[in-house]
Amino acid sequence: MSNYQNNLDATDPNVVKGNLAVNERIKGESKHLRGTISEDLNDEITGGFTSDNFQLIRFHGMYQQDDRDFRGERTKQKLEPLHNVMLRARMPGGVITPSQWLAIDKFADEHTSYGSIRLTTRQTFQFHGVLKPNIKLMHQTLNSIGIDSIATAGDVNRNVLCTSNPVESVLHQQAYEWATKISEHLLPKTRAYAEVWLDGEKVEETAGQEVEPILGSNYLPRKFKTTVVIPPDNDIDVHANDLNFVAISDGENLIGFNVLVGGGLAMTFGDDSTYPRRADDFGFIELKDTLAFAAAVVTTQRDWGNRVNRKNAKTKYTLDRVGIETFKTEVENRTGIKFADSRPYEFTNRGDKIGWVEGIDGKHHLTLFIENGRLKDNADAALKSGVKAIAEIHQGDFRMTANQNLIVASVAAEQKAVIEKIAIEHGLIDASQSQQRQNSMACVAFPTCPLAMAEAERFLPEYVTQIEGLLAKHNISDEHIIFRVTGCPNGCGRAMLAEVGLVGRGPDKYNMYLGGNIAGTRVPKLYQDNISSAQVLTHMDELIGLWVAHRNDNECFGDFVIRHGIVAEVKVSSRDFHG
């Protein structure tokens, strides 16, 4: 019996009682995330991880996958799926040096099945298709260049996001530094990662030893996501995250944060107790209290989150179950500090500013649009080779964005022309890319994601071309609609903050949601259920026509469909999303 099982016997009315979800047993018996992963690594009979370790490797930043395009063929041959892992690195704020980039580029070439690097909505990179014999080498390679994948998956606080391009101003730099501090403060303290992957010395633990003062012996009830954001840019989509620190400044100096809690986008089809939800603003805190409040929100969710039903285990459901004020008061009690009134701020845009921008120090920053975040070479463009060529001469660093793009940061004036030339030659700069393409996004989905129900990444490029055709038909080619596609309802592509969001239901079947906004502060609502991609285009043709004919000045598509009564506004998700 785990320590948390004992806690369930407490009389706290805010703790959900009942039989624990199976993941709680796995975590409680894992010896602080060690499990028998090392033994599985030496098992040459299977290419995968067995039993509990399938779940435990997630805490080490990996998911076991296989290529679903070949699954049926292998089954016919009486072979197990071609198991491999996807690894997601821990990169607070998305910052990576050119030398680190060259090392991950080399590993992708030599030791992954796909030879690509995937930039993700979690502001980091992923390796796909790493076979079991290369997994330990992967971790050791990353460790040798100062990178790890600790806590980028599993029931922990994951990679901390930060508004992109922190070297552009003093305020950006301060925000990035706090993102890094928060990440380090909330990391698991167990030495399991070092022991399993880096051949670290094994530490004998004494009975009852507290090794996880923040995350607890059973870690969190569910995944937890944190951001640091600088208004007016909502480029990291705060309302997709459990905990958000909204920077409040006095000129160029960061003085504190408004704290937003309880955002999240995942849901389950057919279960109305699940829904996407925007975060609530708890109030303002001083800079010196940031880590204390971060820990207090995490530990409150740790103790009160639903460990019986994982579908209702995220922070957003805890807030709606116990009440926002009750949760907020508990956070104040744990810190011994009251939230002050929220300071005014406004989000006016999101996405990335593609192209060059000059920083206050005279350095230049080039944001490259990477469709779907997939860096690979093909007949049309050599994106991966292009970034490698830039890394070989670049004297600054790179910034991965939460919109799957890449910033070449801190470029000296004398290097600007040569870097731009490389980018153009390799297709990293393409003047023909529309605003619509740059504001569309998809998750990975097929062939590697085991949860995918429909296509997303492979589907998006040609589909955006068709949407571009509709915009041209209605004479608004220079405008765009925030359009996102996910292969399942788990939210990785952030479709539940789009003006038009498609969520996969099955092969070429999607739910169509409308009504998000430019600022990313509103959840869309279901418009059509389980329709084909061709039917989606038919609806979009009609809706774009109505928008062009009846919109107010500067009215975005998402605002129009609500004002025009096409869908109702989702104000309170627990009440309005399914109602």
Order of alpha helices (4+ residues) and beta strands (2+ residues): alpha-alpha-alpha-alpha-beta-alpha-beta-beta-alpha-beta-beta-alpha-beta-alpha-alpha-beta-beta-beta-beta-alpha-alpha-alpha-beta-beta-beta-alpha-beta-beta-alpha-alpha-beta-alpha-beta-beta-beta-beta-alpha-alpha-alpha
